[in-house]
Amino acid sequence: MKTLLIREAESVYQWGQRNGGDKELSCWCAITSYELFKRFRRQRLNPTFYKVSDGWNLHCFVSCMGYIVDVTARQFTRDVKTIEVRKTNPDFHWFWQTEENDFVDVYKAQTTAGIQKLLKKWPAHQNPFMVDFKRNRA
C-alpha cells in the first residue's frame, strides 16, 4: 500500500509544478495536501488532513493508512526527501505533529467541509478553495 501512496504523492508533486509551484512547492502545502486528500478519498483510503502551527509558521499535510504523506516539507528543511511518505516523525519535526503539545497546535479534518473550515483564514493565493487548478488536473 505504501507504493500507492508514493505514486499519488509523486503525481500531486508533478501536478503542483505544472500549475506553477517551485521545486519545493513552497507555500503550496494546503493546495497539494487537499489534492492528495481528494485522491485518497476517491480510492476510499480514509485520509486525514492536518493543519499545524508552531506559533509562527503554518503547514498542512495528509495522514493515510498510518503514513505521513507530504510533498512540501522540503521547504522547511533539506533533511527530508522532496516527496515524503513515512510511518513516523522520528525527528519530531514541528510540521509533522499529529498531536497537540506545548509548542504545536494541531487541527485535523476528514471531510471537505472540515478542511474548508480549517482553511477559512488561509491566504487566498494558497487556498485550494479559492484557486482554480481544474485546467491542468492529472
Contacts in CASP RR format, 6 or more apart in sequence:
PFRMAT RR
TARGET T0000
AUTHOR 0000-0000-0000
METHOD contacts of the structure
MODEL  1
MKTLLIREAESVYQWGQRNGGDKELSCWCAITSYELFKRFRRQRLNPTFY
KVSDGWNLHCFVSCMGYIVDVTARQFTRDVKTIEVRKTNPDFHWFWQTEE
NDFVDVYKAQTTAGIQKLLKKWPAHQNPFMVDFKRNRA
1 65 0 8 1.000
2 67 0 8 1.000
2 85 0 8 1.000
4 43 0 8 1.000
4 45 0 8 1.000
5 40 0 8 1.000
5 64 0 8 1.000
5 65 0 8 1.000
5 67 0 8 1.000
5 69 0 8 1.000
5 85 0 8 1.000
6 83 0 8 1.000
6 85 0 8 1.000
8 36 0 8 1.000
8 39 0 8 1.000
8 40 0 8 1.000
8 69 0 8 1.000
9 36 0 8 1.000
9 69 0 8 1.000
9 70 0 8 1.000
9 71 0 8 1.000
9 83 0 8 1.000
9 84 0 8 1.000
9 85 0 8 1.000
10 83 0 8 1.000
11 39 0 8 1.000
11 138 0 8 1.000
12 32 0 8 1.000
12 35 0 8 1.000
12 36 0 8 1.000
12 39 0 8 1.000
12 71 0 8 1.000
12 138 0 8 1.000
13 25 0 8 1.000
13 32 0 8 1.000
13 71 0 8 1.000
13 82 0 8 1.000
13 83 0 8 1.000
14 138 0 8 1.000
15 32 0 8 1.000
15 35 0 8 1.000
15 133 0 8 1.000
15 136 0 8 1.000
15 137 0 8 1.000
15 138 0 8 1.000
16 25 0 8 1.000
16 28 0 8 1.000
16 31 0 8 1.000
16 32 0 8 1.000
16 35 0 8 1.000
16 133 0 8 1.000
17 23 0 8 1.000
17 25 0 8 1.000
18 136 0 8 1.000
18 138 0 8 1.000
19 133 0 8 1.000
19 136 0 8 1.000
21 28 0 8 1.000
23 82 0 8 1.000
24 72 0 8 1.000
24 74 0 8 1.000
24 75 0 8 1.000
24 82 0 8 1.000
25 32 0 8 1.000
25 71 0 8 1.000
25 72 0 8 1.000
25 75 0 8 1.000
26 72 0 8 1.000
26 75 0 8 1.000
27 75 0 8 1.000
27 123 0 8 1.000
27 125 0 8 1.000
27 126 0 8 1.000
28 72 0 8 1.000
28 126 0 8 1.000
29 58 0 8 1.000
29 59 0 8 1.000
29 60 0 8 1.000
29 61 0 8 1.000
29 70 0 8 1.000
29 72 0 8 1.000
29 75 0 8 1.000
29 126 0 8 1.000
30 51 0 8 1.000
30 60 0 8 1.000
30 119 0 8 1.000
30 122 0 8 1.000
30 126 0 8 1.000
30 127 0 8 1.000
30 128 0 8 1.000
31 126 0 8 1.000
31 127 0 8 1.000
31 128 0 8 1.000
31 131 0 8 1.000
31 133 0 8 1.000
32 71 0 8 1.000
32 72 0 8 1.000
33 49 0 8 1.000
33 50 0 8 1.000
33 60 0 8 1.000
33 61 0 8 1.000
33 62 0 8 1.000
33 70 0 8 1.000
33 72 0 8 1.000
34 49 0 8 1.000
34 60 0 8 1.000
34 115 0 8 1.000
34 119 0 8 1.000
34 128 0 8 1.000
34 129 0 8 1.000
35 128 0 8 1.000
35 133 0 8 1.000
36 47 0 8 1.000
36 62 0 8 1.000
36 64 0 8 1.000
36 69 0 8 1.000
36 71 0 8 1.000
37 47 0 8 1.000
37 49 0 8 1.000
37 62 0 8 1.000
37 115 0 8 1.000
38 112 0 8 1.000
40 46 0 8 1.000
40 47 0 8 1.000
40 62 0 8 1.000
40 64 0 8 1.000
41 47 0 8 1.000
45 64 0 8 1.000
45 65 0 8 1.000
46 64 0 8 1.000
46 65 0 8 1.000
46 110 0 8 1.000
47 62 0 8 1.000
47 63 0 8 1.000
47 64 0 8 1.000
47 69 0 8 1.000
47 110 0 8 1.000
48 62 0 8 1.000
48 63 0 8 1.000
48 64 0 8 1.000
48 108 0 8 1.000
48 109 0 8 1.000
48 110 0 8 1.000
49 60 0 8 1.000
49 62 0 8 1.000
49 108 0 8 1.000
49 109 0 8 1.000
49 110 0 8 1.000
49 114 0 8 1.000
49 115 0 8 1.000
49 118 0 8 1.000
50 60 0 8 1.000
50 61 0 8 1.000
50 62 0 8 1.000
50 63 0 8 1.000
50 98 0 8 1.000
50 106 0 8 1.000
50 107 0 8 1.000
50 108 0 8 1.000
51 58 0 8 1.000
51 59 0 8 1.000
51 60 0 8 1.000
51 106 0 8 1.000
51 107 0 8 1.000
51 108 0 8 1.000
51 118 0 8 1.000
51 119 0 8 1.000
52 58 0 8 1.000
52 59 0 8 1.000
52 60 0 8 1.000
52 61 0 8 1.000
52 94 0 8 1.000
52 95 0 8 1.000
52 96 0 8 1.000
52 97 0 8 1.000
52 104 0 8 1.000
52 105 0 8 1.000
52 106 0 8 1.000
52 107 0 8 1.000
53 59 0 8 1.000
53 104 0 8 1.000
53 105 0 8 1.000
54 94 0 8 1.000
54 95 0 8 1.000
54 103 0 8 1.000
54 104 0 8 1.000
55 105 0 8 1.000
57 76 0 8 1.000
57 94 0 8 1.000
57 95 0 8 1.000
58 122 0 8 1.000
59 72 0 8 1.000
59 73 0 8 1.000
59 76 0 8 1.000
59 94 0 8 1.000
59 95 0 8 1.000
61 68 0 8 1.000
61 69 0 8 1.000
61 70 0 8 1.000
61 72 0 8 1.000
61 73 0 8 1.000
61 95 0 8 1.000
61 96 0 8 1.000
62 68 0 8 1.000
62 69 0 8 1.000
62 70 0 8 1.000
63 69 0 8 1.000
63 98 0 8 1.000
66 87 0 8 1.000
67 85 0 8 1.000
67 86 0 8 1.000
67 87 0 8 1.000
68 84 0 8 1.000
68 85 0 8 1.000
68 86 0 8 1.000
68 87 0 8 1.000
68 88 0 8 1.000
68 89 0 8 1.000
68 96 0 8 1.000
68 98 0 8 1.000
69 84 0 8 1.000
69 85 0 8 1.000
70 80 0 8 1.000
70 83 0 8 1.000
70 84 0 8 1.000
70 95 0 8 1.000
70 96 0 8 1.000
71 82 0 8 1.000
71 83 0 8 1.000
71 84 0 8 1.000
73 80 0 8 1.000
73 84 0 8 1.000
73 93 0 8 1.000
73 95 0 8 1.000
73 96 0 8 1.000
74 80 0 8 1.000
74 81 0 8 1.000
74 82 0 8 1.000
76 93 0 8 1.000
76 95 0 8 1.000
77 93 0 8 1.000
79 91 0 8 1.000
80 93 0 8 1.000
89 96 0 8 1.000
89 97 0 8 1.000
89 98 0 8 1.000
94 103 0 8 1.000
94 104 0 8 1.000
97 104 0 8 1.000
97 106 0 8 1.000
98 106 0 8 1.000
98 108 0 8 1.000
99 106 0 8 1.000
100 106 0 8 1.000
107 118 0 8 1.000
108 118 0 8 1.000
109 115 0 8 1.000
109 117 0 8 1.000
109 118 0 8 1.000
116 129 0 8 1.000
119 127 0 8 1.000
119 128 0 8 1.000
119 129 0 8 1.000
124 130 0 8 1.000
124 131 0 8 1.000
125 131 0 8 1.000
END
